[in-house]
Every structure is written in C-alpha cells, then in structure tokens.
Amino acid sequence: MVQPISEFDDIQAILHSGFGKLEEACFLLARITDLKEAKAWLSTVAGTSGAGKLSYHVTCACHLRESYQGQALQIAFTAQGLERLGVPLDLFPGGDRLHTFSREFSLGLVRGENDQDGHSRLLGDIGENAPSHWQWGTGEKIPDVLIMLYAEEGALQALRQEVEADLALGFEVFDVLRAANAPDDDKLRREPFGFPDGISQPEIDWNASRQPRGVADTEYTNLIAAGEFLLGYPNEYDLYTYRPLLDAEDDPEGILAAAAEDPGRRDFARNGSYLVFRQLEQDVEGFWRFVYAQSPDDDGVGLAEAMVGRRLITGEALVPPSRIAIPGIGPQAEDISLNSFTFGADPDGLACPFGAHIRRANPRGADLPGGSQGLFSRLVRMLGLKQDGPRADLLSSSRFHRIIRRGRPYGRMVDRQSALKEEQPGKKTGLYFIALNANISRQFEFIQNAWIINGKFNGLDGESDPLIGNRCPTPLGLPTAGFNLPQTNGPSRRILNLPQFITVRGGAYFFLPSLRALRYMGRQGIR
Amino acid sequence: MTPLTNFTVIAPIVHGKEDELRTLLLTMNQAPAFADPQNSLVPFGEFDGLHFARFVILKDETLGDLEEFYGPEAAFPDAPVYLAFLGDCDGPPDALLADFANLAASGLRQIFSYCEGFDSKCDLLRWMRDHSVRPAAAYVNTIGRTVRQIREEAELTERLAKSLASLSVSNGLDVPPRQIRDELIRAVRDSGAWPTPVPAPVAWQLRRLFFLVAAPLVILLPLLTLGLAAALFVYGAVLLLLGAVLVAFLIPLRRHETTDPDVQKPPKPPSEEHLKLLGERHDFDVTNQYSVMGSFKPGLFSQRLTTVLWWLINFASPILYPSGNLARIKTIHCARWVFLDNKRRGFFASNYDGSYESYMDDFVNKVSFGLNLAFSQGLNYPQTRFLLWGGAQKEQQFKDIQRRHTLPTEVWYKAYPGLTLVDIARNTRIRQGLERQMMTDTEIRQWLAEI
C-alpha cells in the first residue's frame, strides 16, 4: 500500500527543509482585498502563467533537491482565507466528513470569544496566554494568508519589498513578523534561552521503506509514514487521513491529482499539510534569573538543562545513547550524537526528569513496552497480563504524535550572562513556533494537551512543561507550576512555583497547499 | 471485605418532559457536567461510600440508523428516552440506595417525578429498586479499595510531603535516606494516627485463585485421571468439537462482517452541535465521564454474540485484571455495560483519567481488539475482520462513530477530585512503605522519591 513519494514538484519545500542556510526570514500576515488580483498573484507564483514575470515563485521540494536556493517563498491559508477564495469548506458537506478539511482547521485555533467548548483551555491558552491578549490571530486580526519569505543574509529586504509591492493589488499585509537573523558562527540553531532548537525531527519516510503496523513498531522509530505530514498518503495507521476530495466536475481543467484511494475524485489536499503557527514570547531574563536563584553554584545551568532535558552548549541529551540503532536517525554523526536515545535507559528519571521538556514533547515510546521479544511474551503484554511497575505503559506510542517543527526565533538575542546582569528593556524575544502535521487533533493538539500541559503526565503530579507551561491551576484549582527532579540519594528535589517563561502572543491554524492546489485556487471565475 | 459495587436506576421519561428534566439536572452542577457535591437536590458529598455518580438522559440521537440501514421493519420509533441514575459504591448497593432515599428524598422525588409511573406518594426506595437494572458487565480498577482508604491515604501523603519538606529545609539533602524515613515515621506518628490498612478482600481473592487453579486442573484432568491414549483421545475429541463450534461461529460472523448493510457504508459523523455539546463537558477534573449508547444490529446473531461477550467481560475481568489495569488501559476507574429494551440497545458508562482524546488514543492503539469484542455488534461500528481486527483500528472512523454515540452527560460526581488512579496507587504504596518492617536502602530511596 505504501509507495515512495515522487511528486516533489508539487510539495512546498518547507515540508522538506527548514531552509537552514537562509539566515533571514519574515512572515507576512495578509488579508485578501481583491479576489481577482489575489488569484492572479497566486496563480503566477504557483507557476501557472507568466511565471517569468516575477523574480520569485513558490519554492517546491524539488527545487531544494536539485540545487541550492538563495531565497524561498511559501504560502499557507487559514480556513477563512480558503473560504474567501471559494474553496468549499462546509464542515460536513452532505454529512460526509471524509471529504473535507479537519474540524480543527475549519474552526481555527481560536473558536470564538469566550472559549465555550473549552478548546483554548485544552491547549493551555488561558490566563496570560488567552487569545484575548494576543497581538494577532483573533477577530479582525485573523489573517487569510501567511506568506513566508526566506533569504540569504542581507537579501531579505529586497525580496520582501518586491513581494509586498506585488501583493498590494490583491492583499493587505497587516503585520510582518520578522525572524531574528541566524548567527553564522554557530552551526546549531538556538532558541532565545540559548538551547539548540529544532534538532530532533521525525524523518519522513519518503521512500516508503517502512510498513507501519508491523512487529517492528514495538520498538521506537523516528522514521514516520509520509501521511503523518503530507495529506494524500497512508499515515501511521496505514490509512488515508480525511481531507477535501472534490468531484471530478469541480475540477474541469484537471488541475488536481486523483485521490489515491478513490481515483474518481480529485484530491485537493494531496501533497499539502496543516501548519500550526504560534508566536511564543520568551522571558529570557526571567528564565535565567529564576534558575540562578534556585542554584547559584552553577549559574542555574544544571537546573536549566534538567528542565530542557538537553545540554546547553552541545544540545546532547541528558540520557545515555541508545545501544541499538533507531530507524530514521543518522547516518550523519551529528544526528546520532544528538538524537539516538530513548528514555528507556532512565526509568527512574535520575538522568533526565520525567517532566523535562523533551521528555514531554516526545516521550520516545513505542507501541508495546518491552519491545519485540518473543511471540508469547508479546501476547502477554498485549493483553496487559504483565505490568512492570507503576509507571509502565502510561504513555501513548510516539509514532502517532509527531510534528515537524520549522520555527524561527525573533527579537534581540540576549545571552545568558547579560540576561543575569542587566535589565534589557525594549524589544521582545521569542519563537515563531511552526509545526507541520496531517491531523491537528491527533498530532499538535494531542502533544500540547496530553503531554505538554498535562499536570498528571506520566504519573507526575502538579507539574506542566517546565519551559512552556502556563502555570495556571486546573479548573478545580490543582497546581501545575511544580517541577520534580528525582535524586539518587532519596527525596526528589521539588521546585514549586515556577514562573511563566513563555507567553503565547498570537497564532493560527493554516493549510499549506500543494502547488497544484495553489493553481486550482488561482483559477478565475469560480464563485 | 468491601467490594466496590454499583447501582443503575433506569426509568423512561414522560414524553415531552425531557427538556424540563434536563434544566433541573443542570442546576446540580458547579461546572458543566461537574456536580456540586453539596447541591440541594442530591448532595452526593454526604454519602460516604459513594465513589462516582451520574445522571444522564439516555436519548439516542442515532435511532434513525435502524431504519436507514435495515429498512422499516427494523425501526424502533417508540424507543423510550430514559433517565439513568448511576452510582459506584463501597458495600451493597441496596444500602446506599436506602441512604439516598433517606437523605435526598425530596430532590430525588423531584427528579423522578419526570419519569413515567412515578407517583409522588410512592415508596421512593422501592421505586428505585424496581427500576434498578443489573449491568451485563461491570469493571472496577482495584477491587476492595474504598473511598475512605483513597481519601485517608491521600491525606497521609500530604502530611508526609509537608514533613519531608520541613526536614529537607532543616537537614539539607545529605542525610542518609534511612534516617529520613525514621524521622518521617516519627513526625507522622506525632501528628496523629495514620489510616489502618483495609483488610484484603479475601473472598474475591479466593474466587480468583479458584479459577486460576481450576482452569489448568480442568485442562489437565484427562491426563491425570486417564491413560495417555485415552487422554489424547479426549483432547482430540474436545479440539474437534471446539473446531466445529468455531467454524459454525465464523461462517455467520464473516457473513455479517462483510454483508451487513451498516458496514457497507462509512460510519456517520457526529453533527457539529453534538460535538460542541460534548466539548463543553470535559476536562474540568483530571478524571472524566463517558456515556455512550446505541442500537445493536437487528437479529439474534448480534444480540447473542454480545450477550456472550459481555458475560465473558464480566466473568474474566476481575480474575485477569483485579487491580490497576483492564488489558493495557490503566486509566479506567470503573465501567459498566448495560442492555436496554430487551437487548435491542445498549449503554456503556465509564470514568477515566486524562482527556477524551487520550482515552480514544488508548482505545485505538492499545486495546482495539477489546473494543471490537465489546462493541462491534453496535450499529454502524467500523467494519471488523474476524471480530478482533479492523474496527477500532480504523482510527478516524472509530473516533467519529463513538463521538456520535456519546451522550452529553448531565450530572457527574467524583468523590476524590484531583486524584488519578496513578495518584491513588502511589498513595497506597507510600502508606505501605510506612508500615513495612524491612526495607532495603534502594527501596527506601524509591519510597522517598514518590512522596
């Protein structure tokens, strides 16, 4: 059923790469003001007509695979944007949920003012993080379109000016989110607290070399079915994720590809993905001052590393490397040194606390605790007749809950020493968190809800993610601001009242279409 | 011995009174679907042995499926809308119902006055008994653990944590663990007694032991009592018989699995209004309620199969899973399976830790075979293969169909908010660690780390 992926000319490049060599980036939030002009521009950048007219175009994965690209442009739409472009969005047209966008995307990251169905609460977007405080992403400030620009150092300004000038006919750019320039003296990208970031990514199984649902899934894998990130391909259940499929008559020019499992229909979503964008402001001074106050001996570095689960300078994990090779990690030596580990080697949380950020964001578990040993043993474990200790089998298998992260930091980078020394008023720093996934509720939202903000994650009590938790008590008043560090000599070291280090300032759910879908949307005359 | 038992009072609601009743029920809540333990109608907090309780209106929005898939003769237009009053309690349920009839008479009378045949002058306890239904199957996470034990152990842990915190402040972290434990025991003793351990539920244990010993004995009996040749003959005959039964079962099973009209079509999605209603009623506590109902496929095959399977669940779960987990699921406090309307319809209710989405994740990824066994005869359930495969493994189809059948529970009560099963089990281990005579240094370290 699983087949290698070949349509790289149809896939936006961000699914393939984070454009690491392009130091500069900015994100334009825009609204459509003139439908005809907007479509004309989309059609042009997607390469339908007059592509030569512009010095830029939507970068596809094949461009990156073929040659170095000095600049890149990517486009994504909110549900509201697609609706304005005339893409049918009814939640369940004709009672048929299989053939439409996911509910999470259609309803958006923010579902109305008073969070009646608890969606913001489920994501931890309450208190300081509540959408009512956001700079963008609610009400009038919900963009229709996200245009992502990347360029070499010094080249972004020109690209942006050109793009903005062309956009002016059909769009109104109401905000420009400028990413920080990546420092060129360091190979590892760092987030504003100073830790290397984005170093652990799922490896998309482009070549379809792994068949999901096999016995091998009883061991942790980092090689993940393409359908977890790209719509229109089999996912980790070896099934096709629900997505908008159109009747052939809705695509008379035959722009879209046929749906793989239903060739009579046209696949609007094939080679596309959902993109989660969240602006996370980071309190760098607050972070380093807090850990310093807790552990002055080492300037708080050890505590900060325990909160993250990785070393500050090298990015190496606090747990020892895995003895067996993990599919989808390597062959590069750097990838192996940074990512070839699971938490199985640290069952008591002595090397890396259970609540550490990377242990929550991806617990690196497999389908069945205990691995693949013996058929009989597997049966006994599958039936739950043998339980190894109180913490055994509490977590979900990781392969169903992965995201590709393409975030970029913003603001002035403050190093640790100066964060401790002086007050640095003025510009805010943070991270534009960008994640790609095919099923928002099972991937991004599950990670955020069941793993990141869950006060009872993995048998813990009264904690949430030590970096990005909101510290708000649960609706019944249980605390979530603790952090427990198991110690070899007995009682755990317990830190209470962690301050909030990260505040959500904006965000939206986007659909990242394929180039075919962009051309389809760019057609004139529909609606 | 204090077994955890349950009561299930189910009565049809007077036609057209359902909205009024719902409005009344919702007044009992402090948050959506989360009961105020001191609400004036039924102050659940006053009932000592009550673990969980709920009021839910069993209105099946999917009733039209019967006719849609199986034609007019399968329709069930006069299907009643029921009110269900559920409780999970320590000791015999009858005693608790009597307490309810005593302490919450006026509130319960007000609620049940919306039910058919309820007379304001009737004997309330008798009426509730008459409308009690015995679930076809019931599961409890840990047999014999009482509300009192859960609460007292939680309080003990809190006392210990406080003592430990003040010890660490005064001693620093370099004190040998054994000494810390001794000091903790002293501190706890000084601040009052700690709960007495609850006696082990001996009868349950014996029953379990009996089956665990009896099963192999029965299997080995021919070998032990007959000669080898005769024993082999008996085994051969039994295997042949079992094989014949299996074939006689598999042929109609496969026919139903492949040709039933309701499996020919993809499961129907829930409506947007329904999803909104469900969304509002979750994740206030660390534990959530789950109520789901639906029709079985028409015909004797699905009814009989479900009868057998639910009986098996009821019989085997206390033997195989007496404490801590049901197959691989460790988050279910208790659950029950109830037949309605002469087995034309069924109802399932559970209390589980964590979010709805993670509960579903466990269903799909850890115990899909169990879900298929228990629910695959429900109408429009995703197509199964040989009963165990397919079904719940079809992730999105399964999530859709179960959401569509989930009922928005009106009122739900939990006696120990904030405590998950992991917390409760940890508190028990902490109490046991106080009482143990011999502990190695490693055990003491692990014990201290849990506090």
Contacts between the chains, C-beta under 8 A, distances in Angstrom:
chain1	res1	chain2	res2	distance
A	91	B	272	5.4
A	92	B	269	5.4
A	92	B	271	7.6
A	92	B	272	7.1
A	95	B	268	6.6
A	95	B	269	6.7
A	96	B	269	7.7
A	97	B	269	3.7
A	97	B	400	6.4
A	98	B	266	6.2
A	103	B	275	7.2
A	116	B	276	7.4
A	116	B	280	6.4
A	117	B	275	7.9
A	117	B	276	5.1
A	117	B	279	3.5
A	117	B	280	5.5
A	118	B	279	5.7
A	118	B	280	6.3
A	118	B	282	6.7
A	118	B	283	6.4
A	119	B	279	7.0
A	121	B	283	7.0
A	122	B	283	6.5
A	122	B	355	7.2
A	237	B	393	6.8
A	237	B	394	7.5
A	237	B	395	4.9
A	239	B	394	6.6
A	239	B	395	6.5
A	239	B	396	7.3
A	241	B	396	7.0
A	242	B	396	5.5
A	348	B	446	7.5
A	348	B	449	7.2
A	367	B	365	6.9
A	381	B	328	7.9
A	382	B	328	7.1
A	383	B	320	7.7
A	383	B	327	5.9
A	383	B	328	7.8
A	384	B	321	6.9
A	384	B	325	5.0
A	384	B	326	7.2
A	384	B	327	4.1
A	384	B	328	4.2
A	384	B	329	7.4
A	384	B	367	7.9
A	385	B	320	6.5
A	387	B	324	6.4
A	387	B	325	6.0
A	387	B	330	7.9
A	390	B	422	6.9
A	390	B	425	6.0
A	390	B	426	6.7
A	390	B	429	7.2
A	393	B	325	7.8
A	393	B	328	5.8
A	393	B	330	6.5
A	393	B	366	7.8
A	394	B	330	6.5
A	394	B	422	7.0
A	396	B	358	6.7
A	396	B	361	5.0
A	396	B	362	7.3
A	396	B	365	6.4
A	397	B	365	5.7
A	400	B	361	7.1
A	400	B	365	6.4
A	441	B	357	6.4
A	442	B	357	7.5
A	442	B	361	7.7
A	442	B	395	7.6
A	445	B	357	7.2
A	446	B	357	5.7
A	446	B	358	7.1
A	446	B	361	6.9
A	449	B	355	5.6
A	449	B	357	6.7
A	449	B	358	7.8
A	450	B	354	6.6
A	450	B	355	5.8
A	450	B	357	6.7
A	450	B	358	4.4
A	450	B	361	7.6
A	454	B	354	7.4
A	454	B	355	7.7
A	455	B	286	7.0
A	456	B	286	5.4
A	456	B	353	7.0
A	456	B	354	7.3
A	456	B	420	5.1
A	456	B	422	6.8
A	456	B	423	7.4
A	459	B	422	4.6
A	459	B	426	7.4
A	461	B	423	6.1
A	474	B	284	7.9
A	474	B	285	7.8
A	474	B	286	7.1
A	474	B	418	7.9
A	475	B	31	6.4
A	475	B	283	7.7
A	475	B	284	4.6
A	475	B	285	7.7
A	476	B	284	6.4
A	476	B	285	5.6
A	476	B	417	5.4
A	476	B	418	6.1
A	478	B	286	7.2
A	478	B	418	5.1
A	486	B	449	5.2
A	487	B	173	7.1
A	487	B	449	7.4
A	488	B	445	7.6
A	489	B	173	6.8
A	489	B	174	7.5
A	489	B	177	6.7
A	489	B	445	7.1
A	490	B	173	7.8
A	490	B	175	8.0
A	490	B	177	3.9
A	490	B	180	6.0
A	490	B	444	7.3
A	490	B	445	5.0
A	490	B	448	4.4
A	490	B	449	7.0
A	491	B	164	5.7
A	491	B	168	6.2
A	491	B	173	7.4
A	491	B	177	7.9
A	491	B	180	6.6
A	491	B	448	4.6
A	491	B	449	6.7
A	491	B	451	6.8
A	492	B	448	7.8
A	492	B	449	5.2
A	493	B	173	7.5
A	494	B	165	7.5
